[in-house]
């Protein structure tokens, strides 16, 4: 798979220097990232929030790479599946993937295409509304939810490389619109066809194995939302087991939260630090060379702690491993650019 055009903007540490959000915001505008004022305001709020995140938490490793999914060039099919139905799928990339690890979006597109799907990336997509919802700003959450529903309800499926964002749509949209006669049925209809990426591949597209290679010992971290809200446990492990050369290593406490939790790590930094320290020790004790997970927020958090402790463990989104993209830099790897 050819590398897309990219522009490095910001790297560690910190992700965004304090007081620099405005200049980065203007930089994004100049690069035409988002074409509507509401989207650009959302970007600005996200960047402001990340300044506080860096100030208080362990999430200190990331690369901000700007390019679009339109640049993707799909390689050979990496999946073996038993489904001839060419479903029309909306790939919802998520905010963190868009801003900090776009390679996850390319991996997701590659896997979905290989599984026989007609993949589209809705151009107007922004945030699913989860940060606003978790912060109690239900008006903003409903506005974003309505926008997403309108963009995606015509597709056969909506797929996200995140259990957290998929859980927001599948579970919490129903709560947002429970008393709204107009939007409740539309939210219910979208909920039924919204899936996290790996569960969609295994449970809907009946993917049995992938054509990928990774000569490494890999531990898998279960994200809270994916595991508890969506029941995602064995699906990623099943496909990881099919990767040539990969040895799956078990964590002693795979269901323990890593301490990220979105706003949780900002509200309760001392608790969050303790939780991610325990998770990192569990990963190191497993003997793994790589850590995989299905949510980028978890991976940014754990990778930040591991790199802070000079660990050589590389962190990848599970989609990157399944799509045979481990030749790329792991999260937080590579040269530090001032």
C-alpha distance (Angstrom), angle and dihedral (degrees) to the residues before:
residue distance angle dihedral
X1 . . .
X2 3.79 . .
X3 3.78 117.3 .
X4 3.79 114.0 -107.9
X5 3.77 122.4 -126.3
X6 3.78 110.1 -85.4
X7 3.77 142.4 179.3
X8 3.79 119.8 -151.5
X9 3.78 110.0 -139.8
X10 3.79 110.8 162.7
X11 3.77 136.3 6.5
X12 3.82 140.2 173.7
X13 3.01 136.2 -25.8
X14 2.91 104.0 58.5
X15 3.80 111.5 -0.8
X16 3.79 91.4 -138.3
X17 3.81 118.5 10.1
X18 3.78 113.0 -124.9
X19 3.79 110.8 -91.8
X20 3.81 93.2 19.3
X21 3.80 100.8 96.6
X22 3.80 93.8 98.0
X23 3.80 94.1 54.8
X24 3.80 91.6 46.2
X25 3.80 89.8 46.9
X26 3.80 90.0 53.5
X27 3.81 89.3 47.2
X28 3.79 90.2 55.2
X29 3.80 91.0 49.5
X30 3.81 90.7 51.9
X31 3.81 89.2 52.9
X32 3.81 90.5 51.6
X33 3.79 94.2 -120.3
X34 3.79 98.7 167.8
X35 3.74 123.3 2.3
X36 3.77 102.8 -140.8
X37 3.81 131.9 71.7
X38 3.81 92.7 -127.1
X39 3.80 91.1 55.7
X40 3.78 92.2 47.7
X41 3.80 91.0 49.5
X42 3.79 87.9 51.9
X43 3.81 89.9 52.6
X44 3.78 90.6 50.2
X45 3.80 92.4 51.3
X46 3.81 90.7 47.4
X47 3.79 91.9 52.6
X48 3.79 92.0 47.4
X49 3.78 88.9 52.0
X50 3.79 91.8 49.3
X51 3.80 90.0 56.0
X52 3.78 88.4 60.6
X53 3.80 91.0 42.7
X54 3.79 91.2 57.2
X55 3.79 91.7 46.1
X56 3.79 95.2 55.5
X57 3.80 110.7 22.2
X58 3.76 146.1 54.9
X59 3.79 95.8 -110.0
X60 3.79 94.5 110.0
X61 3.78 105.9 135.2
X62 3.78 125.4 77.9
X63 3.76 144.2 116.7
X64 3.79 120.5 -135.2
X65 3.80 107.0 -147.7
X66 3.77 121.2 176.4
X67 3.77 120.4 -150.4
X68 3.78 136.9 110.7
X69 3.77 134.7 -108.9
X70 3.80 87.8 -121.2
X71 3.83 86.5 77.1
X72 3.80 94.4 61.6
X73 3.78 118.9 119.8
X74 3.77 112.9 -163.1
X75 3.78 118.7 -138.2
X76 3.78 129.5 -162.0
X77 3.79 117.7 -31.9
X78 3.82 108.0 -85.9
X79 3.82 96.4 -168.2
X80 3.77 137.3 74.9
X81 3.79 108.7 -155.8
X82 3.79 142.2 164.6
X83 3.79 104.8 -136.6
X84 3.80 127.9 95.6
X85 3.79 95.9 -173.9
X86 3.81 109.8 110.8
X87 3.79 98.8 -147.9
X88 3.79 120.9 -164.9
X89 3.80 105.2 -122.6
X90 3.79 130.7 -169.3
X91 3.79 109.2 -147.4
X92 3.80 108.5 -149.9
X93 3.78 103.7 -162.9
X94 3.86 99.3 -164.0
X95 3.81 126.7 -133.6
X96 3.81 97.8 -91.7
X97 3.81 92.9 49.5
X98 3.80 90.9 47.3
X99 3.79 94.6 51.5
X100 3.79 106.3 28.0
X101 3.80 111.7 21.1
X102 3.82 112.6 17.7
X103 3.81 89.7 164.0
X104 3.82 86.3 77.1
X105 3.79 88.5 61.4
X106 3.79 91.1 50.7
X107 3.79 90.7 48.5
X108 3.80 90.9 50.3
X109 3.80 91.9 49.5
X110 3.80 90.6 48.9
X111 3.82 92.9 50.5
X112 3.79 94.1 46.1
X113 3.80 92.4 47.8
X114 3.79 90.8 48.9
X115 3.80 89.9 50.5
X116 3.79 89.8 60.9
X117 3.79 99.6 -97.4
X118 3.77 128.0 139.7
X119 3.80 99.3 -129.8
X120 3.78 124.7 -151.7
X121 3.79 128.4 175.5
X122 3.82 108.3 -151.8
X123 3.79 104.8 -129.1
X124 3.79 95.7 -145.5
X125 3.79 96.9 54.1
X126 3.78 117.5 133.2
X127 3.82 129.0 153.4
X128 3.80 124.6 -20.6
X129 3.81 88.9 -135.3
X130 3.79 98.4 -111.6
X131 3.85 97.8 128.4
X132 3.80 90.7 51.3
X133 3.80 91.5 45.2
X134 3.79 93.6 50.1
X135 3.81 90.0 47.4
X136 3.80 93.1 52.9
X137 3.81 96.2 -108.7
X138 3.79 94.5 131.8
X139 3.80 95.1 165.0
X140 3.80 92.9 59.9
X141 3.80 90.5 41.6
X142 3.82 90.8 54.0
X143 3.81 92.0 47.0
X144 3.80 91.2 53.2
X145 3.80 92.2 42.9
X146 3.81 92.4 52.5
X147 3.80 89.8 50.1
X148 3.81 91.9 51.0
X149 3.81 92.8 46.5
X150 3.80 91.5 51.5
X151 3.81 91.3 49.0
X152 3.79 97.1 47.1
X153 3.80 111.0 27.7
X154 3.82 93.2 90.8
X155 3.82 92.6 61.4
X156 3.78 125.7 89.8
X157 3.81 90.4 -126.8
X158 3.78 140.8 3.4
X159 3.82 113.7 -145.1
X160 3.79 128.2 -170.8
X161 3.84 130.1 -174.9
X162 3.80 88.3 -134.4
X163 3.78 132.7 75.0
X164 3.79 89.5 -158.9
X165 3.81 96.3 57.9
X166 3.80 92.7 37.7
X167 3.80 88.5 52.5
X168 3.78 90.0 52.5
X169 3.80 90.8 57.1
X170 3.80 97.9 38.5
X171 3.80 98.0 43.1
X172 3.78 113.8 14.4
X173 3.80 100.1 41.7
X174 3.81 85.4 65.7
X175 3.80 89.6 57.2
X176 3.81 92.4 45.0
X177 3.80 92.7 56.6
X178 3.80 102.0 29.1
X179 3.84 91.8 119.2
X180 3.82 97.2 36.2
X181 3.81 111.0 98.5
X182 3.81 92.8 -166.4
X183 3.81 100.6 45.3
X184 3.79 102.3 30.1
X185 3.85 95.1 77.2
X186 3.80 91.1 44.6
X187 3.81 91.3 50.5
X188 3.81 90.3 47.7
X189 3.80 91.9 50.6
X190 3.81 92.3 50.1
X191 3.79 92.0 45.3
X192 3.79 91.1 59.5
X193 3.81 93.4 55.9
X194 3.81 99.5 39.1
X195 3.81 117.2 103.0
X196 3.77 142.2 171.3
X197 3.82 108.9 -113.7
X198 3.82 103.3 -109.3
X199 3.80 94.8 40.5
X200 3.80 88.3 50.6
X201 3.80 91.3 52.4
X202 3.81 94.4 49.3
X203 3.81 103.9 30.9
X204 3.81 101.4 35.0
X205 3.80 107.0 22.1
X206 3.83 92.2 34.5
X207 3.80 93.8 -133.3
X208 3.80 107.7 -178.8
X209 3.77 101.5 -175.9
X210 3.79 143.5 -12.4
X211 3.78 131.7 -124.2
X212 3.79 98.4 -126.3
X213 3.78 138.2 119.1
X214 3.80 129.9 -143.6
X215 3.80 117.9 163.2
X216 3.77 96.0 -158.7
X217 3.78 146.3 92.5
X218 3.80 107.6 -102.6
X219 3.81 130.3 -164.9
X220 3.80 119.6 -161.7
X221 3.81 124.2 -143.1
X222 3.81 117.3 -154.8
X223 3.79 111.9 -139.5
X224 3.79 115.2 -136.4
X225 3.81 98.1 -123.8
X226 3.79 95.2 43.8
X227 3.79 93.4 48.0
X228 3.80 101.5 37.6
X229 3.81 102.4 32.5
X230 3.79 101.0 31.8
X231 3.81 103.8 25.8
X232 3.80 94.9 -122.4
X233 3.81 109.6 161.6
X234 3.80 115.1 112.7
X235 3.81 99.1 28.6
X236 3.83 97.3 79.1
X237 3.79 92.3 39.7
X238 3.80 90.6 52.2
X239 3.79 92.5 56.1
X240 3.80 94.2 39.8
X241 3.81 88.2 55.1
X242 3.81 88.0 60.4
X243 3.82 94.7 56.3
X244 3.79 110.1 107.8
X245 3.80 113.4 -111.8
X246 3.80 94.6 5.4
X247 3.79 118.6 132.3
X248 3.79 112.6 -162.9
X249 3.82 112.9 -140.9
X250 3.80 120.5 -161.0
X251 3.79 123.7 -129.7
X252 3.80 116.1 -135.9
X253 3.81 91.1 -129.1
X254 3.82 107.3 20.4
X255 3.81 94.2 163.1
X256 3.81 94.7 58.2
X257 3.80 115.0 111.8
X258 3.80 116.3 -112.9
X259 3.81 91.5 -138.2
X260 3.81 98.2 -111.4
X261 3.80 102.9 108.1
X262 3.80 94.9 154.5
X263 3.79 106.3 -102.7
X264 3.82 90.5 12.6
X265 3.80 92.8 80.5
X266 3.81 90.0 52.4
X267 3.81 95.3 46.5
X268 3.80 96.0 42.4
X269 3.83 107.3 25.1
X270 3.81 97.2 159.5
X271 3.80 92.3 52.6
X272 3.82 90.9 43.6
X273 3.81 92.0 51.5
X274 3.79 91.5 51.2
X275 3.81 91.9 49.5
X276 3.80 95.6 48.9
X277 3.81 90.7 46.3
X278 3.81 89.9 56.2
X279 3.81 91.2 46.2
X280 3.80 92.4 50.0
X281 3.82 91.2 50.3
X282 3.81 89.5 50.8
X283 3.80 90.4 51.7
X284 3.81 92.3 49.3
X285 3.80 92.5 46.5
X286 3.81 90.6 54.5
X287 3.81 90.8 67.6
X288 3.80 91.6 -125.6
X289 3.79 123.2 157.9
X290 3.80 92.4 -160.8
X291 3.78 135.8 29.5
X292 3.81 119.4 -146.7
X293 3.80 129.9 -170.6
X294 3.78 139.0 161.2
X295 3.81 98.1 -126.6
X296 3.78 122.8 65.0
X297 3.81 93.8 -152.9
X298 3.80 90.5 62.5
X299 3.78 91.6 46.4
X300 3.81 94.5 50.0
X301 3.77 89.6 50.8
X302 3.81 96.9 46.9
X303 3.81 93.7 40.1
X304 3.79 89.8 52.1
X305 3.80 91.7 55.2
X306 3.80 93.9 43.5
X307 3.81 93.2 50.0
X308 3.78 91.0 45.9
X309 3.79 86.8 58.2
X310 3.84 92.7 47.6
X311 3.80 93.2 -112.2
X312 3.81 117.6 166.2
X313 3.83 92.9 -148.5
X314 3.80 110.3 123.4
X315 3.80 120.3 -141.3
X316 3.80 124.6 -145.4
X317 3.76 136.9 169.1
X318 3.81 107.9 -111.1
X319 3.82 89.4 -118.2
X320 3.80 90.5 61.4
X321 3.80 91.8 54.7
X322 3.80 93.5 45.5
X323 3.80 90.9 48.2
X324 3.82 91.2 52.1
X325 3.80 93.6 -113.2
X326 3.81 101.4 131.6
X327 3.79 90.7 113.7
X328 3.80 84.1 76.8
X329 3.80 119.3 87.9
X330 3.78 115.4 -81.8
X331 3.78 119.9 -120.6
X332 3.80 106.8 -67.2
X333 3.81 94.2 6.1
X334 3.74 126.0 126.8
X335 3.77 139.9 42.8
X336 3.79 118.0 -19.7
X337 3.81 109.7 -123.9
X338 3.83 115.5 -159.6
